[in-house]
Amino acid sequence: MRALGCLLLGYLGLAIVCNCASAETAAARPLSMKEAVQLAMQQNPQRLIARLAVNERREDKTIAQSALLPQVNMVAGESVNSYNSQSRVGGPNPVRIGPFQAVDAGGEFSLNVFNMPLIRRYQASREDVHTATFLETTEREQITALIVARYLGILRAAANRDAAASRVELAQRLYDQALQLQKTGVGTDIDTLRAQVELQNEKQRLIDATTERNTETYALAQTLALSDGQEPELTDAMEFYHVPDFALEDLMRQALQDRPEMKAVQSAERAASLRTKAAGEQRLPSLQFSSLYDYQARKLDSGLGAYAYSFSLDMPLWTSGRISAEQQRARLQQEQISQSRRDLENAIEQQVKTALDQLNAAKQSVDVAELGLTLARQEVERARRRFESGVATNIEVITAQSDLARADDNRIQALYRFNQARADLARSNGHAEDTYGH
């Protein structure tokens, strides 16, 4: 019995270990930046909402188009009627007519032969589809920019964590050195105390950097709509590479031409113009055609086919100001869109200028930060040797450690600004997804 219990416990322990291992495996999902962007395009709710809006506009276009196409209906009915002849043809005395049965079944056909407002509304609905499509592209660009920013944020936080861990190791070695020198009589207790304080400071920075990295990871997982318990494991690194020099004029022209927001507002402006025309063209005559063919009988076995067709011309003469008011309202909506377009043009110009300036500054900052980090490492090594030889106290070492921490931060921040500025420049030109998702 005891052996059986041990065996069951062994199987239970093995199952727990296997489940934990599989959970750890499922919790990490390796992702490059390109894969993260592509994953967001597949399952990000905002992107899916934008796609649904495009489909909705397409259905609106189909509805508007149907008003210009033939309409065919089937009608059928049966009735039993009785009348008072006096109410129909008069006479001194009421006489009942009927009851009699009537059977009627057939089809109706109708067509708007000419109706300019309906034509304009259909044209406007086609522009609405284009507008929704460009807005979906805008949403894709914004999602790409957000994913890239989140990804770079994690890389920066991971770099800060790695740098902090490296400085903790350095601070530990310097503390051990100060403690050893104190034991040999070369150093003092104040030197050891300073080294210990610096070690605790670096440990605190490591804790903060680790927390920041975890928080950034959770944010990216939420943006990617990953399943519960799953976290992204980044496979790309934050690097510096040379980029070509850009001309501001070319970037501005490209942005105004390629930004999906500009295309969307231009399409909306065209749709508003068509609706303004539709409102004014209600004054024009419209022509409709309708026809009917049906089977008419007193009984089902004793009927004849009958038909009717007609053309109708409709032209409003007086609407008490309704058409003028609708036309003016459409003009006001068109003017609002035009003002939005001009405001968007100014915003795009500002975004392009800012992104280009930040990119140029970031390229210079990376070179400066790399040199500063090299010098800071040399300073720490020289200060350590001076303290070891007894030429100076470890105040120089502590100062050098602070300089190294600042140089680490400067380099990481410079690399982050460079990569973020490059992403901002791609977004300002409407090519974020082309750059990072393809």
VENMORA-V407432 format. One line per field, one symbol per residue. phi: phi as a letter, one per 20 degrees, with the letter a starting at -180 (. if undefined). psi: psi as a letter, one per 40 degrees, with the letter a starting at -180 (. if undefined). Layout:
phi=???
psi=???
//
This chain:
phi=.ffffffffffffffffffffffffffdcfbefffffffffecffffffffffffffffffffffffedfcccdcbabbccbcefffddnpfcfcfdnfbecdbbrcdcbbefbbfgffffffffffffffffffffgfffffffffffffffffffffffffffffffffffffffffffffenfedfffffffffffffffffffffffffffffffffffelffgnecfdfdececdbfdffdefffffffffedffffffffffffffffffffffeffffccccbbbcbddafcfebccfcbbbbdcdcbfdbclnfffffffffffffffffffffffgfffgfffffffffffffffffffffffffffffffffffffffenfbfegffffffffffffgffffffffffffffffffffdmcffffddc
psi=dddddddddddddddddddddddddddhhhhiddddddddddehddddddddddddddddddddddeeiihhihiiihihihihddedeaidihhhhaiiihhhhaiihihhdhgddddddddddddddddddddddddddddddddddddddddddddddddddddddddddddddddddddeediidddddddddddddddddddddddddddddddddddefiihehihhheiihihihiihihddddddddddehdddddddddddddddddddddeeeiiihihiihhihhididegiihiiiiiihhhhhdhefedddddddddddddddddddddddddddddddddddddddddddddddddddddddddddddddddddeediieddddddddddddddddddddddddddddddddddeffddddee.
//
